[in-house]
Amino acid sequence: FVLANPVGEVTEKLQRADLLQSFGVDGLFLTVGEAVVSLSSTWKGQP
């Protein structure tokens, strides 16, 4: 899972539902730009 640019309310709801940890450290980004850079570099490394 990947989540980019979550507003506080969304993050709070995910936390209350115990779903926030399912995104993990590599799946939560504060901006869409960060997500694109991270994921595009990941995809470039795959054959």
Secondary structure, DSSP 8 states (H G I E B T S, - for coil): --EES--HHHHHHHHHTT-GGGT-GGGEESSHHHHHHHHHHHHHT--
